[in-house]
Amino acid sequence: MSEWSRRLCEWPQSADERTCATAQREPLCYVADRDPAACRTVSSALEQLNIEVVPFTEIAPMLEAVLRCPPDLIFVDLGVVASDADYAIRALAGARIACPVQLMTAVNPVLIEKTRRAGVRQGLNLLPVLYKPFRHAAVRRVVDDLGLRRDSLAMRQLGLDEVLKKNWLELWHQPKINLRSKQLVGAEVFVRARHPEHGTLPPSCFLDNSSESDLLRLTGFVLVTALEHWQDFARACPDIKIAINIPVAALTKLPIATIIKEVRPTAANWPGMSFELMEEDLIPSLSVVCDIADELSPLGADLAIDNCGAGYAALARIARLPFCELKIDQSYVTGCDRDPVTAGICETIIELAHRHDIVAAAQGIETAMELKTLVRMNCDIGQGYLFARPMSKDGLMQELRQRIDARRNPQSLARNGQTSPIRASAE
């Protein structure tokens, strides 16, 4: 019997007993959503914060569970039509739900906001609606705002300025795989903080609420360090292309071109690098960004659009896209093998990229079926946990050396039972 099942069976029935038990246990969250991919996104984000999750595919059994074991938070999908949303609100109000309720939907915002306000008038504690698709960060913000986070990193908040001054910053790398050749062709850079007491900390512990000036300092550090790392990677894989995420402001407020000229590798086989820009930040400054893309391209630096999807209409109207890559947002990649809506969005972005002779990439690939679907759509590059998680510089170096050994003596590696996790997952 699982922990949550035991709780439902043993939960005390008196009001006083329920209050006492609630104060002693860890946070509990119910997630009601018919879409398994969306349910997985919410559940995995909550579990990373040490919050126990109980998933449901329907509202009715969730409401029965509420009576026996009241949760601290509920995530509930309002369905795909307005009538589903009205039913969900009536059901929640009828059950006299006391905990905060986070509504999720892909329905028209105007209709849903009207429904949400009706629920508030009926006494429900309804949080602002999360509109699908959304990312882990959106779930984390909900939990942070409610003070429910219980993971070991919850209290280890640092400032980016402190991390930079104390030289705690590290660059980690997540491999990018050519989906046709199944070979490693690039790596995206991620930042981590190496705390002397708490070990490796994720960006959420030190990037939140960072000032623009600190983010620009971070961008400069990452750019210079990433180019230095390529020198080491090139000994094992000279064609590996490094990609770093930068804010749009960095293109106009940092001397990017000058930095590249001064620190870029002099090796003739340097494949260049790419700067990934968030689609939502790029669209308002599209004309300026396009001009900068033309300036950086001769230096071996190209611009890529990260988290593509919501801004497709704006991109489709442009006659020329001076970018090297369109990277599909993970929220559309997740479940693309089952959801015809997200599959259609993925295919549309891939077609747009190829129409402009741009590489189409997908991030957040976690299942073999998602991979097969994207390959069938002719997606060029893949990235995600199915292949490899972000790893330290030494970790990536080990993977690259293993690729060399595999090419030189594949039979020996097979006899020893050794395979590259990256290559094995891609096949």
QUITA-V348804 format. One record per backbone hydrogen bond with DSSP energy under -1.0 kcal/mol. CO is the residue of the C=O (numbers start at 0). NH is the residue of the N-H. Records with the same first field share a line. If there is no record, write none. Layout:
BEGIN
CO = NH ; NH
END
This chain:
BEGIN
1 = 5
2 = 6
3 = 7
4 = 8
5 = 9
6 = 10
13 = 17
14 = 18
15 = 19
16 = 20
17 = 21
18 = 22
20 = 24
26 = 51
27 = 71 ; 72
28 = 53
29 = 74
30 = 55
31 = 76
34 = 38
35 = 39
36 = 40
37 = 41
38 = 42
39 = 43
40 = 44
41 = 45
42 = 46
43 = 47
45 = 48 ; 50
46 = 49
48 = 149
51 = 28
53 = 30
55 = 32
58 = 62
59 = 63
60 = 64
61 = 65
62 = 66
64 = 68
72 = 29
73 = 101
74 = 31
75 = 103
80 = 84
81 = 85
82 = 86
83 = 87
84 = 88
85 = 89
86 = 90
87 = 91
88 = 92
89 = 93
90 = 94
91 = 96
92 = 95
99 = 73
100 = 126
101 = 75
102 = 129
103 = 77
104 = 131
107 = 111
108 = 112
109 = 113
110 = 114
111 = 115
112 = 116
113 = 117
114 = 118
115 = 119
116 = 120
118 = 123
119 = 122
123 = 125
124 = 100
129 = 104
134 = 138
135 = 139
136 = 140
137 = 141
138 = 142
139 = 143
140 = 144
141 = 145
142 = 147
143 = 146
150 = 153
152 = 155
158 = 162
159 = 163
160 = 164
161 = 165
162 = 167
167 = 193
169 = 191
171 = 189
172 = 390
173 = 187
175 = 184 ; 185
176 = 381
177 = 181
182 = 177
184 = 240
185 = 175
186 = 242
187 = 173
189 = 171
191 = 169
192 = 194 ; 200
194 = 198
198 = 194
200 = 192
201 = 204
202 = 205 ; 206
204 = 157
206 = 209
210 = 214
211 = 215
212 = 216
213 = 217
214 = 218
215 = 219
216 = 220
217 = 221
218 = 222
219 = 223
220 = 224
221 = 225
222 = 226
223 = 227
224 = 228
225 = 229
228 = 232
229 = 233
232 = 235 ; 236
236 = 239
240 = 186
241 = 273
242 = 188
243 = 275
246 = 249
247 = 250
248 = 252
249 = 253
253 = 255
254 = 258
255 = 259
256 = 260
257 = 261
258 = 262
259 = 263
266 = 269
272 = 301
273 = 243
274 = 303
275 = 245
276 = 305
277 = 281
278 = 282
281 = 284
282 = 285
284 = 288
285 = 289
286 = 290
287 = 291
288 = 292
289 = 293
290 = 294
291 = 295
292 = 296
295 = 298 ; 300
296 = 299
299 = 272
301 = 274
302 = 323
303 = 276
304 = 326
305 = 278
307 = 328
308 = 311
310 = 314
311 = 315
314 = 317
320 = 322
323 = 358
324 = 304
325 = 360
326 = 307
327 = 362
328 = 331 ; 332
329 = 333
332 = 335
334 = 337 ; 338
338 = 342
339 = 343
340 = 344
341 = 345
342 = 346
343 = 347
344 = 348
345 = 349
346 = 350
347 = 351
348 = 352
349 = 353
350 = 354
351 = 355
352 = 357
353 = 356
358 = 325
359 = 379 ; 380
360 = 327
361 = 382
364 = 385
366 = 370
367 = 371
368 = 372
369 = 373
370 = 374
371 = 375
372 = 376
373 = 378
374 = 377
379 = 178
380 = 361
381 = 176
382 = 364
383 = 386 ; 387
390 = 172
391 = 395
392 = 396
393 = 397
394 = 398
395 = 399
396 = 400
397 = 401
398 = 402
399 = 403
400 = 404
401 = 405
402 = 406
403 = 407
404 = 408
408 = 412
409 = 413
410 = 414
411 = 415
412 = 417
413 = 416
419 = 423
420 = 424
421 = 425
422 = 426
END
